[in-house]
Amino acid sequence: MVVRSQGWAFACALLLWGGSSTCLAQVGDGRPPVSGGVCNRSTSRGDAFPIGSQCDKERNYAVDETGRRFRVRFDPGNELRLGVMGGVWREAGVTHSDPAVTGGLALRGGTRTGLKHEDVTWTLEHRLLWSTVRPWGGQVAGIPIGETTLYRGTYTRHTDEPFLMLPSNPPKRLYFPFDIGVEAETGRARLQSSDSWGGERLRLVVARGMVLLDPWRSGRRGNAVQFGIGIRYDLELAGSPGLDDPVVTHRLAPFTETTLRVRWEDEQGRTAVRGCATYFPHWDTDGEWYSESIESRLEVERVIIALNDVPVSVAVDTGFERWPEPGSKDVRTEVRALAGLKVGWQLR
């Protein structure tokens, strides 16, 4: 929902979901936006234009009959975001209700090459300093608890026809009914206080790499059903009190981490759904094999209004985890259910 005048801002805020199309179509004096031009065409082959191209940028805007230009499409994959959320956290049998501050930088780009019916599209997605911080949930050495990911990158390849080219002489095409991709992650740190665990704890995903297969092959950015398998190395520090002399545990998944991820975005970028479930069987420092480690998350976002072309969204974030105690076979669970508002400054 995009609003320029104060009167329409009030009306759009009341309509929210049901009236979003009306508010997008009415600006200034209430006349509908003018459409047309080669950059406004649509296609059944996913995204009509490479991400970041001039036509891709032009499609983000509409112009009414008075010449006023306003944004009608958004990209949750290219934004600097900041949000505030509240809800319930349940960790090791203890329930908390402190709010959280979320933020981070998302970048998404792509290239398209090839001839007609043989287009190859690469989509490159990056997340930097992706964080959820709980300023009033506790501290460790003066640092608020929460989770931050230094970097995660996902690189996927889509072809109009499902094939791989074998580098033989002559080259041969091999039927392959999946989009293929890889994902790399480093520096995901989660800090937990003694209020939740009876001791301080730092869990660090040092490095993680995964191969992804997508049978959906939608060809549209932000839409995928991906199965992944890969390797992961974690480092865990636990202490009570403090982390000055912690118990250190190394955890290694030798190509045993598996992931199922579902992502969906509408074409105008106003609704986004992201779900992920990860199974993480691994060896630890003492040579013990753990097979009950699970991480899952579901996020839903909906743009309800835009102020000066900056979208404001309602966001819901839920999660469930099972994780072993350092040096034992005990497993503890964590559950969260949060809702709040998010502002996303568009970068393209």
N, C-alpha and C positions, 0 to 999 in steps of 0.2 A: 504494500500500500504506500503510495508516494503522494505527499501533500505539500502544497506551497502556501495556500491561503489559510488563515486562522479558522475560518468557517468550516472549510473542508477538513481541517485537522481534527476538529471536534467530532464531526460526523464519522470520519474514518475510525477514530478511536472507539466509537460506539459499535460500529459494524464489525471490526476486527476481521474474523475469518470470512463470514458470509458476504461482507460488502467489499472485499478487497478489489474485485474487478471493477466495481463502480468507482472507487476512489482513484484507481489508476487511470481510468478513462476520463476523469473530470479534473481539470486544473484551471487556475486563473478565473475566467468568466464562466466556466462550466461547459465550454464547448469541447467536443472530443478531440483527441490528438490526431494529427495528420500522419498517415503512414505512406510508405512507398519507397521506391528506389531499390537498387540491386542488393543492398545490404540488409533489407528487411525480408528477403525471401526465406522460406523455410525448406527443409529437406527431410526426407525419411531416412537418411543415412547418418543419423546422429547429429553431431555439430556440423553446421554447414561450413564454418570457417575455422582455421587454426586459432587456438587460444592466443589472445593478445594481438591478432591481426587488426588492421584498421576496420574492416567490416565487422569483426567480432566486437570491437569497442563501440561502433556506431549502433549496433543492435541494442546496446544497453540503454539507449535514450530514445525519447519520443519528443516531437515538437508539435505544439498546438497551433491553431490558425493565427494566433497573435505573435507567433515566433518564439514563444517561451519553451525552453528546453529543460527536460527533467528526466530523471532516471527511472526506468521501469523494470530493468533486469539487474540482478545482483549476482555476485559470485562468492559464495562462502569459502571457496578455495583460494581466494586472493584478497586477504583482508588483515588488518591489524585489529584485534578484538580485545574487549575489556568487558567483564560482566560481574554481576553480584548475584549469588545464589544462596538459598537457605533450604533447610530440610533436616533430614535425620541421618546420622552415622551410627552404625552399630559395629563395634570392634571388640572381639574377645568377650562377648557377653555384656558389654557396657554400651549404653546408648547416649549419644550426644546430639545436640541440636544447634551447634554454633554455625554461623554463616561462613561462606567462602567467597574469595575473590578469584576470578578466572581471567586468563589472558594469554596472548601468544601471537605469533606471526605465521600466517599461512600464505604460501606462494604456490601458484599452479601455472604451468605453461605447457606448450606442446608444439610439435612439428608434424607436417603432413607431406609425404612424398609419394611418388609413383604415378602410374598412368590410370586412366579411367577403369573402374572395377578392380583395380589392384592397388588402391591407396593403402599406405602404411602410416598409421598415426601413432606417435609416441606422446604420452602424457606424463609429465614430470610434476610430482607434487611434493612439497616440502613443508615441514612444520618445525619452527624454531622457538625455543623457550616457551613451550606449551605447558601452562601451569595451572594448578588449582591450589591456592594457599588459604590456610585457615588461621587468620591472625588472632582469633580469640579461642582457638582450640587447644592451645598449649605451645610450649617452646622447648627447644633443645639448644643449650648454649646460646640463648638469645635469638635463635632463628625460629620463625613460626613453622609449625608442622605443615605438611602438604606434599604435593608431588609436582615435579618439573621434568620435562623432557628437553634435553639440549637440542637434539636434532633427530628427526625421522623423515626419511625420504622414500617415496614409492614411485616406481618407474614402470609403466605398463605399455604394451605394444598391442595395437589393434589393426587388423586387416579387414578390408571389405569382404574378401573371400577367405575362408578358414584354411590356410595352408602355410607351410614352412618351405623355404627354398633350400635344398641341399646343394652345397658347393661342389658338385661333381662336374664332369665334363662329358656331355653338356649338363647344365644345371637341371635338377629334377625338383618337381613340386611334390610335397608330402602333405596329405590331408591331416589337418590338426584342428579339432573343433573347440579350441580354447584361445582366448586372449592370454598372453603370457606376460609376466612381470617379475620384478624383484623388489624387495624392501630392505632397507638398512636403517638401523637405529642405534644410537649411542647416547649415553649420559642421562638415562631416565632415573632420577633419584626420588625416593620416597622416604620422608622423615616422619617418624612417629614418636610420640611422647609417652612418658610413664603413666599418664592419665588413662591411656587406652590399653597399654600392654604390661604394666607393672615394671617397665624398664624402657629405656630409650632404644630406638632401632633405626638404622639407615639401610634401606634396600636400594641397591644400585644395579641397573642393567648396564653393564660395561659395554657390551657389543651384542648385536643381534642381526642376523641375516636370514632372509627367507625367499624362496621361490614361490610365485603365485600363479594359479591357473583360474581363469574366469570362463565358465561355460555359458554365461548369459550373453556375452559379447555384444553389449548394447551399443558400443561405439560412442556414447555420449558421456561427457565429463561428469564425474560424481555419481555414476550409476554402475554398479558392479556387484557380482556375487563371486567372491574369491576364496579359493581353498589354498592354504599355504603350508609348507613344511620347511623347517630350517634349523639353524644352530643358534645357541644362545649361551652367553656367559654372564652370570650374576655374582655380585659380591654383597655380602650381608654383614653388618656390624651391629652387635647387640651388647648393651651394657646397663648396669644398674648400680649406682646412679651414673649418669653421664656416659659419654663415649670416649673418655680419655684412655681407658684400658679395656677395649671391647673384646668380645668373643667374635672372631672372624670366621665366616663360613663362605666357602666358594661353591657355586652351583653351576653345573655344566650340562646342557642338553645337546648331545651329539647327533644332530639332525633328527631329534625326536619331538621338537616343539611343533604342534599343528594348530592351525588357525582357520576358522570360518568367519568371513567378514561379509556383511551385506551393507551396501550404501545406495541411497536413492536421493536425488534432487529433482525438483520440478524444473521445467525449462527456463522459468524466469528467476530461479534461484531464491525463491521466497520460502520454500519448505525444504528441509534437509533431514534425513533419517540415517543414522549410522549405528550399526550393531556389530559387535565383535565378540567371539568366544575363543579362548586360547587354552589348550591343554599342554602342560609343561612338565612332563616326566623327566627326571634328571638325576645325576650323581652329585653327591656333596663331598666336602673335604674328607670325611671319614670313609668314603667309599660306599656309603649307603645310597640305595636307590629309592627315590620318592616318586610315587605315581598318582598322588592325589592333588597336585597343584593345578588350580584352575583360575583363570581370570576372565571375566565377562563384563560387557558394558553396552548400554543402549542410550543413545542421545537423539533427541528430537528438537528441532529449531524451526520457528515460524516467524517471518517478518510481519510485524503488525502495523508498523508505520515507519516513514523515513523523514528525517529532518535535514533539510539542505542536502539531499541525496545520500545521507548516512542512515542505513537501516538499523532499526531497533527491533530485536527479536525476543520472543518468549522462548525460553530454553528449559528442557527437562533432561536430567542426567541421572541414570541409575546404574548401579554396579554390584557385582558379587565376586568375592574371591575366597579361595581356600589356599592356605599357605602353611608350610611346616615350621614348627618352632626350631630355632637353632640348637643343634646337638641332641635332638630327640625326634621321635616319630609322631609326636602330638601335632595335630593340625587345628589351626584356628580359622574362623571365618570372619569376613568383613562384608557388610552390606551398607549401601548408601542410596538415598533417594532425595534428589535435589531439584529445585525449580527456581527460576529467577529471570532476570533480564540481561541481555547482551547487546552491546553496541559494536558494530563492525565497520571500521573505516575502509572503504573499498580502495584497492591499490591499482585496479584496472577498470 
